[in-house]
Amino acid sequence: MKKASNHSYLYNNNLSFIDMLFNIIMVFVLLFIMSFMLIAEEQAKKTLEQKADLIITLQWPDNSPHDMDLWLQLPSGKVVGYPYKDGGTAFLERDDLGFNNNYINGKQEVEINSRREVISIRGLVPGKYTVDVILFSRHAKQHPLGSPEPIDKEPIPNVVELLRINPSFQLLKHKELIFTKNKEEQTAFSFTIESDGSVSNIIEEENHFVGEQALGGEFTGHNVDPRSEDRVPTIPFGPPLQGRE
């Protein structure tokens, strides 16, 4: 009986040692995973910092079928918008067409509910910048089965924000706009980038630079029939992109 007791004692000690060893290994695994996540987060942050100094965002209600456009006029007079996505130091990251690009093609279609356009500024060129927004077209809500609903004629709320990303995050301007009719253009705000990279003189004043350079503002920013999807503005800056996203 005494010999069996010694075996039981050794067996219990071995189990305790194995449990302790397993717990230590789990702690090291968790520490490794946490360290990897922190490194990945820091790398993602550095990548974002390298890609943009300032960003301008336009948002309108989720699931909205309507097509809004975000535009930016640079100090040189060049503009950034859906047909001119590359402005050298400023870039339109995505042209959101409302329900027209509501799905991502692939093995499985994924519905995109948010409505958002972003312009990034990756070089702080001194001078005045102006941000305009256009309601290009209203649309009826589409359904996979059945006919579309009547076109929604309710006012469309929009939010435009100017954010500093580098070296730290800072909301510089928040502006709310309401749109009521097709081809309506509104100036959200203008701002100045100083020679030291700081942002100053953020003011709200109307400056419809898109409409003024296209048919004298008769058809805001576009030299085609308003019902056409082949939108090619007459703004004389850079080669327009062919087609849409």
VMD Tcl script that draws the C-alpha trace (Angstrom):
set ca {
  {0.00 0.00 0.00}
  {2.84 2.35 0.78}
  {4.39 1.74 -2.66}
  {1.08 2.53 -4.40}
  {0.84 5.69 -2.34}
  {4.27 6.83 -3.59}
  {3.20 6.20 -7.20}
  {0.03 8.23 -6.62}
  {2.07 11.06 -5.14}
  {4.45 11.11 -8.11}
  {1.54 10.93 -10.54}
  {-0.20 13.90 -8.93}
  {3.05 15.88 -8.95}
  {3.53 15.16 -12.65}
  {0.00 16.35 -13.40}
  {0.61 19.55 -11.47}
  {3.86 20.14 -13.33}
  {2.18 19.54 -16.69}
  {-0.64 21.94 -15.80}
  {1.83 24.61 -14.76}
  {3.90 24.10 -17.92}
  {0.77 24.32 -20.08}
  {-0.29 27.56 -18.37}
  {3.17 29.07 -18.89}
  {3.08 28.14 -22.58}
  {-0.38 29.69 -22.93}
  {0.86 32.91 -21.32}
  {3.76 33.10 -23.77}
  {1.42 32.43 -26.71}
  {-0.94 35.17 -25.58}
  {1.95 37.60 -25.10}
  {3.22 36.77 -28.58}
  {-0.22 37.36 -30.12}
  {-0.62 40.67 -28.28}
  {2.83 41.81 -29.36}
  {2.09 40.87 -32.98}
  {-1.21 42.81 -32.87}
  {0.52 45.89 -31.45}
  {3.23 45.73 -34.11}
  {0.63 45.32 -36.88}
  {-1.39 48.25 -35.49}
  {1.71 50.45 -35.37}
  {2.65 49.48 -38.93}
  {-0.88 50.27 -40.13}
  {-0.70 53.62 -38.38}
  {2.63 54.43 -40.02}
  {1.23 53.41 -43.42}
  {-1.74 55.73 -42.94}
  {0.55 58.54 -41.85}
  {2.69 58.05 -44.95}
  {-0.38 58.09 -47.21}
  {-2.10 61.25 -45.98}
  {-1.52 64.45 -44.06}
  {-5.12 65.67 -44.28}
  {-8.34 64.02 -45.38}
  {-11.72 65.47 -46.35}
  {-14.73 63.21 -45.91}
  {-18.27 63.47 -47.26}
  {-20.99 61.33 -45.71}
  {-24.71 61.06 -46.35}
  {-27.34 58.66 -44.93}
  {-26.60 54.94 -45.07}
  {-28.44 53.00 -47.77}
  {-29.18 56.22 -49.64}
  {-29.69 55.60 -53.38}
  {-28.58 59.13 -54.28}
  {-25.31 60.10 -55.97}
  {-23.33 62.82 -54.20}
  {-19.95 64.15 -55.39}
  {-17.08 65.60 -53.36}
  {-14.80 68.14 -55.09}
  {-11.62 69.94 -54.04}
  {-9.98 72.93 -55.70}
  {-6.22 73.16 -55.17}
  {-4.13 76.36 -54.89}
  {-2.96 75.81 -58.49}
  {-6.56 75.93 -59.73}
  {-6.64 72.22 -60.49}
  {-9.58 70.26 -59.19}
  {-10.00 66.79 -57.74}
  {-13.30 65.00 -58.31}
  {-14.75 61.83 -59.81}
  {-13.25 62.27 -63.32}
  {-9.96 63.75 -62.01}
  {-9.04 61.50 -59.09}
  {-5.31 62.21 -59.13}
  {-4.42 65.82 -58.40}
  {-0.73 65.19 -57.76}
  {-0.90 65.92 -54.04}
  {-4.62 65.26 -53.49}
  {-6.59 62.15 -54.46}
  {-10.22 61.05 -54.55}
  {-10.09 57.63 -52.91}
  {-13.57 56.45 -53.98}
  {-16.48 57.71 -56.07}
  {-19.66 56.56 -54.30}
  {-22.57 56.36 -56.76}
  {-25.29 55.50 -54.28}
  {-27.15 52.35 -55.25}
  {-25.22 52.09 -58.55}
  {-22.15 50.70 -56.78}
  {-23.92 49.22 -53.82}
  {-22.34 45.78 -54.28}
  {-18.82 44.37 -54.54}
  {-18.39 41.82 -57.33}
  {-16.74 38.55 -56.46}
  {-17.61 35.06 -55.34}
  {-20.22 36.60 -53.09}
  {-21.84 40.00 -53.42}
  {-21.56 42.08 -50.26}
  {-23.88 45.02 -49.82}
  {-22.22 48.34 -48.99}
  {-24.56 50.29 -46.74}
  {-22.43 53.33 -45.99}
  {-22.34 56.39 -48.25}
  {-18.95 58.06 -48.14}
  {-16.37 59.79 -50.32}
  {-12.86 60.69 -49.20}
  {-10.21 63.01 -50.62}
  {-6.73 62.63 -49.16}
  {-4.06 65.34 -49.23}
  {-0.60 63.76 -49.19}
  {1.52 66.87 -49.65}
  {1.01 70.13 -47.77}
  {1.36 72.62 -50.62}
  {0.79 76.14 -49.26}
  {-2.26 78.03 -50.52}
  {-6.04 78.13 -50.47}
  {-8.19 75.00 -50.84}
  {-11.93 74.98 -51.46}
  {-14.31 72.07 -50.81}
  {-17.54 71.78 -52.82}
  {-20.29 69.16 -52.81}
  {-22.75 68.41 -55.63}
  {-25.95 66.40 -55.63}
  {-25.39 64.85 -59.03}
  {-28.59 62.81 -59.17}
  {-31.40 61.43 -57.12}
  {-32.40 57.80 -57.56}
  {-35.26 55.56 -56.58}
  {-34.52 52.81 -54.10}
  {-33.95 49.52 -55.88}
  {-35.22 46.12 -54.80}
  {-34.02 42.70 -56.00}
  {-37.65 41.65 -56.49}
  {-40.22 44.11 -57.71}
  {-40.25 47.62 -59.13}
  {-38.25 50.52 -57.69}
  {-39.95 52.94 -55.35}
  {-40.74 56.49 -56.45}
  {-37.74 58.81 -56.35}
  {-37.23 60.14 -52.84}
  {-37.66 63.93 -52.90}
  {-36.87 64.52 -49.25}
  {-33.93 66.82 -48.38}
  {-30.62 64.96 -48.24}
  {-28.40 65.74 -45.24}
  {-24.64 65.65 -45.76}
  {-21.68 66.00 -43.41}
  {-18.29 67.26 -44.60}
  {-15.26 67.05 -42.32}
  {-11.65 68.17 -42.55}
  {-9.30 66.01 -40.49}
  {-5.59 66.14 -39.81}
  {-4.04 62.68 -39.79}
  {-0.33 63.39 -39.53}
  {1.34 63.69 -37.04}
  {-1.79 63.18 -34.89}
  {-5.53 62.92 -35.43}
  {-7.46 66.18 -35.16}
  {-10.90 67.24 -36.39}
  {-10.39 70.69 -37.91}
  {-13.84 71.36 -39.38}
  {-17.33 69.85 -39.30}
  {-19.94 71.18 -41.70}
  {-23.52 70.03 -42.30}
  {-25.24 70.64 -45.65}
  {-28.77 70.01 -46.91}
  {-29.48 69.30 -50.59}
  {-32.92 69.53 -52.17}
  {-32.49 69.42 -55.97}
  {-30.47 67.73 -58.68}
  {-27.24 69.39 -59.79}
  {-27.22 71.61 -56.71}
  {-23.72 72.71 -55.74}
  {-22.71 74.02 -52.32}
  {-19.40 75.12 -50.88}
  {-18.69 73.39 -47.57}
  {-15.71 75.54 -46.61}
  {-12.29 76.75 -47.69}
  {-9.02 76.60 -45.79}
  {-5.42 77.68 -46.14}
  {-2.30 75.58 -45.70}
  {0.54 77.75 -44.44}
  {4.22 77.34 -45.35}
  {4.86 75.52 -42.05}
  {2.12 72.96 -42.84}
  {-0.42 74.38 -40.41}
  {-4.06 74.90 -41.42}
  {-5.65 78.32 -40.98}
  {-8.47 80.53 -42.26}
  {-11.15 77.83 -42.30}
  {-14.12 79.84 -43.53}
  {-17.57 79.24 -45.00}
  {-18.12 81.16 -48.21}
  {-19.80 80.17 -51.45}
  {-17.39 79.49 -54.31}
  {-18.95 77.24 -56.94}
  {-15.77 76.52 -58.84}
  {-17.15 73.41 -60.54}
  {-20.22 75.10 -62.02}
  {-18.38 78.26 -63.01}
  {-15.98 76.30 -65.19}
  {-18.65 74.13 -66.86}
  {-21.29 75.82 -69.02}
  {-21.16 78.90 -66.83}
  {-22.91 77.04 -64.05}
  {-26.00 76.24 -66.18}
  {-25.46 72.52 -65.59}
  {-23.40 72.24 -62.44}
  {-20.07 70.75 -63.36}
  {-21.16 68.54 -66.26}
  {-21.32 69.12 -70.00}
  {-23.91 66.44 -70.81}
  {-27.63 65.86 -70.53}
  {-28.52 65.60 -66.80}
  {-30.21 62.25 -67.46}
  {-27.06 60.69 -68.93}
  {-24.67 58.51 -66.95}
  {-21.76 59.49 -69.24}
  {-20.62 62.36 -67.07}
  {-17.59 64.21 -68.45}
  {-17.09 67.72 -67.02}
  {-15.58 70.49 -69.12}
  {-13.14 71.54 -66.40}
  {-9.84 72.03 -68.30}
  {-7.47 70.36 -65.86}
  {-5.86 67.03 -66.64}
  {-7.14 64.09 -68.65}
  {-10.56 62.81 -67.52}
  {-10.88 59.19 -66.57}
  {-12.84 56.98 -68.94}
  {-15.81 55.28 -67.34}
  {-16.84 55.07 -63.74}
  {-16.22 52.73 -60.84}
}
mol new
graphics top color blue
foreach p $ca { graphics top sphere $p radius 0.5 }
foreach p [lrange $ca 0 end-1] q [lrange $ca 1 end] { graphics top cylinder $p $q radius 0.2 }
display resetview
